[in-house]
Amino acid sequence: MSANAQKYTSKLSNRNVLVFGGTSGIGFCVAEASLEHGAYVTISSSNPARLSNALDRLKSSYPDIPPEKLNGYTCDLADTENVEANLDALLSKVTAGGEKKLDHISFTAGDALTATTIANATPTTIKKAMNVRFIGPIMIAKLIPKYMNLTPASSFTITSGSITHKPAPGWAILAGWGGALEGLMRGLAVDLKPMRVNMVSPGAVETELFETLSPEVREMIMKNSAAQTTVGLIGKPENTAEAYLYAMKDQFATGGIIETNGGRYLV
């Protein structure tokens, strides 16, 4: 095998990757994929039990990974009064006080989505819907210069959703949140240059959230979601995770939206 035989699959080898929301769904698969590509991976969650379970699953799936290549810490992003301090403490742990800087951050965290309609909206419910998914990335960006390598080889990837460009009835507020995230992403790509900032915008993806539904409701949602795509399928988190890997690996990609929605906009 020539020296260049792994020039693509080795791009993340020994890179330092942090995944917010890495205990389930898309984020968990991003963590898996990063480990498979040889990265040092840290996952974060607000829930200690879920964090412990996710770490056990990863260690079981990758028993040959050296212990130092996988870590996990809790961080409460919903506590807006203390979120900056919480993030600063987390990033300090992950980077040994800034000595071992991060190369990539993938942000897939989010509390349960509630489709607050315009008719039922209040300032409190609107703000609550944006606490984790919008304020979280802003506060991370504030701390990035302290804890990340600021080069084109580094990246910060945030998450929106196809609802932004094709909202369902009653989802105007969440569509607005997605639009705000897009503007934030582009602004950060300028403010944090030369490192890169991108967004992944998934469609409906079959994650652990579906397991909380009754079989009848789950089947109905999956059937309806699949019918709204050109491929006739609902997304799988292990496929959607590839978009985040691309965002990490392409050093010429910044300020862009990576769509992975099965052709939802075309139906």
PEZI-V409653 format. One record per residue. N is the residue number from 0. PHI is phi in degrees with one decimal (NA if undefined). Layout:
N_PHI / N_PHI
//
This chain:
0_NA / 1_-72.5 / 2_-63.1 / 3_-95.1 / 4_-65.9 / 5_-122.7 / 6_-68.2 / 7_-92.4 / 8_-74.1 / 9_-96.3 / 10_-62.4 / 11_-103.9 / 12_-59.8 / 13_63.6 / 14_-80.8 / 15_-100.2 / 16_-117.9 / 17_-118.1 / 18_-118.4 / 19_-79.3 / 20_78.6 / 21_-83.7 / 22_-94.0 / 23_-158.7 / 24_55.8 / 25_-61.3 / 26_-60.4 / 27_-61.4 / 28_-69.6 / 29_-62.6 / 30_-62.8 / 31_-57.4 / 32_-63.0 / 33_-65.1 / 34_-61.8 / 35_-63.4 / 36_-90.4 / 37_88.8 / 38_-82.7 / 39_-83.2 / 40_-121.9 / 41_-122.4 / 42_-110.1 / 43_-132.7 / 44_-154.6 / 45_-83.4 / 46_-107.7 / 47_-58.6 / 48_-65.7 / 49_-65.9 / 50_-63.2 / 51_-62.1 / 52_-63.4 / 53_-65.3 / 54_-62.5 / 55_-62.8 / 56_-64.0 / 57_-66.3 / 58_-64.9 / 59_-69.1 / 60_-74.5 / 61_-128.8 / 62_-65.4 / 63_-90.2 / 64_-69.2 / 65_-58.1 / 66_-54.1 / 67_-71.8 / 68_-88.1 / 69_-138.8 / 70_-140.2 / 71_-153.3 / 72_-141.5 / 73_-83.6 / 74_-158.3 / 75_-88.7 / 76_-89.0 / 77_-81.5 / 78_-82.5 / 79_-64.4 / 80_-68.8 / 81_-121.0 / 82_-62.4 / 83_-65.2 / 84_-64.6 / 85_-62.3 / 86_-68.2 / 87_-61.6 / 88_-64.7 / 89_-61.8 / 90_-64.1 / 91_-64.9 / 92_-64.6 / 93_-64.4 / 94_-106.1 / 95_54.5 / 96_71.0 / 97_92.4 / 98_-77.2 / 99_-114.4 / 100_-67.3 / 101_-75.5 / 102_-102.6 / 103_-144.5 / 104_-124.6 / 105_-112.8 / 106_-109.3 / 107_-120.0 / 108_-72.8 / 109_178.1 / 110_-80.4 / 111_-60.3 / 112_-73.3 / 113_-123.1 / 114_-78.6 / 115_-70.8 / 116_-81.3 / 117_-59.0 / 118_-63.5 / 119_-103.7 / 120_-72.3 / 121_-134.3 / 122_-53.6 / 123_-66.9 / 124_-69.2 / 125_-64.9 / 126_-63.3 / 127_-61.1 / 128_-65.0 / 129_-107.0 / 130_-54.7 / 131_-79.5 / 132_-76.1 / 133_-113.2 / 134_-67.1 / 135_-53.9 / 136_-60.3 / 137_-63.4 / 138_-70.5 / 139_-63.3 / 140_-59.0 / 141_-60.0 / 142_-93.2 / 143_-55.5 / 144_-57.5 / 145_-82.2 / 146_-124.8 / 147_-122.1 / 148_-75.7 / 149_-90.9 / 150_-134.4 / 151_-62.1 / 152_-77.9 / 153_-103.9 / 154_-149.7 / 155_-127.6 / 156_-119.0 / 157_-109.2 / 158_-126.9 / 159_-119.8 / 160_-172.6 / 161_-65.7 / 162_-60.5 / 163_-61.5 / 164_-99.2 / 165_-142.9 / 166_-70.8 / 167_-82.5 / 168_-54.9 / 169_87.6 / 170_-109.3 / 171_-60.4 / 172_-65.9 / 173_-69.5 / 174_-64.6 / 175_-65.2 / 176_-59.1 / 177_-62.6 / 178_-64.2 / 179_-63.2 / 180_-63.1 / 181_-62.8 / 182_-63.3 / 183_-60.1 / 184_-58.0 / 185_-67.1 / 186_-62.8 / 187_-67.8 / 188_-60.9 / 189_-80.6 / 190_-68.5 / 191_-101.8 / 192_-56.3 / 193_-87.7 / 194_-66.6 / 195_-111.0 / 196_-131.8 / 197_-138.5 / 198_-132.5 / 199_-105.4 / 200_-119.4 / 201_-82.9 / 202_-88.0 / 203_-69.2 / 204_-126.9 / 205_-78.8 / 206_-114.1 / 207_-60.9 / 208_-56.2 / 209_-65.9 / 210_-69.5 / 211_-82.8 / 212_-93.7 / 213_-68.0 / 214_-54.5 / 215_-67.0 / 216_-66.7 / 217_-59.8 / 218_-63.0 / 219_-64.7 / 220_-65.0 / 221_-65.2 / 222_-65.2 / 223_-65.9 / 224_-65.9 / 225_-64.4 / 226_-68.7 / 227_-93.4 / 228_-126.2 / 229_-83.5 / 230_-92.4 / 231_69.6 / 232_-133.7 / 233_-100.2 / 234_-66.6 / 235_-111.5 / 236_-60.8 / 237_-68.4 / 238_-81.9 / 239_-61.3 / 240_-59.0 / 241_-60.1 / 242_-63.8 / 243_-70.0 / 244_-63.6 / 245_-59.5 / 246_-61.3 / 247_-71.8 / 248_-87.9 / 249_-86.1 / 250_-74.3 / 251_-108.8 / 252_-102.5 / 253_-155.1 / 254_71.2 / 255_-117.6 / 256_-111.5 / 257_-98.8 / 258_-88.7 / 259_-143.6 / 260_-136.8 / 261_67.9 / 262_81.8 / 263_-59.2 / 264_-69.0 / 265_-96.0 / 266_-103.4
//
